[in-house]
Amino acid sequence: MRIAFIGQQDFGKAVLEAFLARGDEVVGVFCAPEKEGARPDVLRTAAVEKGLQVFQFPSLKSAEAEEAMRGLEADIGIMAYVLQFAPQSFVNIPTHGTIQYHPSLLPRYRGPSSINWPIAKGDTETGLSIFRPTDGLDEGPVILQKTCAIGPDDTIGEVYFNHLFPLGVAAMLEAADLVVAGRHTETIQDEAQASYEGWFRAREAQVNWANHIDQIYNIIRAANPAPGAWTTLNGQTLQIFDARKHPVRTIGAVKGKIGAVTQIGAESFRVTAQGGQIEIFKVKVEGGKKVSAGEFAASGALSVGTILGA
């Protein structure tokens, strides 16, 4: 099939390479222009290395972008991690239209941080959807979905790279084959089940030690490795990465005040929150590098009784 490819970054590169590996013809690649001083996008670099025609329009709404798409005479458009808005006048040009990847089980978790939020909320399942892009964000009819479990200790990095990334690459190929062969179905999203969440960034990743350990642990997992959950220590930002939760069963097992460091070991330290303690294994202080929590504590940066987030 003749493919017009629209995408960015590592996921876009992997999907592009998967289509090429099986012999499909990629007739053009659209990717967003890099910001001044930024590294070249890995998708663009891969496309150039493979001798593919590359377009970098500031807007896919422009007449130039539409003209370029028409000139490709593509069978189908493939959108693999796209942050630019792609209007209907652009995505409907290929003979069989365009399909897009989204890492959630639509209509739940529409929006740009759809992998973080299910983990932050303590969900035990997530997935991906291949759908028709419309002018509403992630609101088009669904063609294909795949599910995967979220383990109780899974981080966003593990959910994405172990499940949603490889499943998504395979699903894009499967959906494209169904659409071009005319064997697909399109299911309108149920608005009664829909949700939209915005970006999960630093503000959303702040730890409030007065919250329950379940909430805190979910936030840490949802932010690991990025954007990184964080608290403060002596006025500086302290990011928290690898961690575990330890619930308390009795009042006698409660140690220390909320936010207090109560135990320091060779590899970790523990902080009290509602319902138990969070054991922290890896941290990064403002301006520093990621280090083991035990090493950080041994440096004298904190001690038993230190209050975080004060």
C-alpha positions, 0 to 999 in steps of 0.5 A: 500500500502507498502510505502518507505518514504523519508522526514524531519521535520514537513511536513514529519512527518504530511504526514507520520502520515496521511498515517499511520492513514488510514492504509497504511504500511510504510516499511521504513523511510529515513531521513537525518542525523542530524548535530552534536549538532542539535535536533533530526529530528521530523520525525525520532523521530515519526518514531522510536516511531511508531516502523518503520525501519529508515535509515539515510544515508549521501547520497541517492546516495550510494550503501547502500541506494539503497540496503536498498530501494530494500530490502523494496519491496515498492509499492511507494516512498513518498518524503515529504520535502527532501533536500538530492539529490535522484538519479533516481537509488534510486527513481525508485526502488519502483514498482510504482516509487516515487512522491514528494511534491513541494510548488509551481505551477510548473514549476514556482518557482523551487527551495528551497524558492518557498513559499517566492518568490511569496509573495515577488513578489506580486503574488496573487496566489500560490499552490503546485505540486506533481511530479516525481523527476528527476535529475533536481531540481523540473523539473519532470512531474507533477501528481497533483496540488492544488492552493490557494490565497495569500491575500494582507496581508498574510505572508509566515507563513499564506500561508504555515500553513493555506494552503500549509501544509494541502493541501500538506498532502492531495494531497500526499495521493490523488496522491499516490492513483492515481499512485498505481491504474494506474489512474494518468496522468503525464504532462511534465513541460512547460520550456517556463513558468519555473523559478528557484529562489535560497534561500530567506535568510537574504540577500534577506530579507534586507529592502531598504527604498528607494524602494516603500512601495509595494516592502518593504511590500511584502519583510516583508510578505515573510520573516515573520516569517523567515528569518525575514525582517531587517534593521539597527538601530545605527549599529545593526540589527533590524528585522521587523515582523508584519507590514502594508503599508499606501500609500500617495495620495498627496505630502502634505501627505508625512512625513519625509525623506526616512527611517525616523521614523515619528510617534510613537504610543502605539503599532507601529511606522511608517517609510517613504518609497517611496509611503507612510509609513510602520507601524511596529507592531513587531520587534526584535533587534540584540541579543534580543527577539521579542517585540511590536514596541510600547514597543520597541520605548517606551524603548527609542531605537528610536524616531521621526526622527530616520533614519533606515538603515543608 
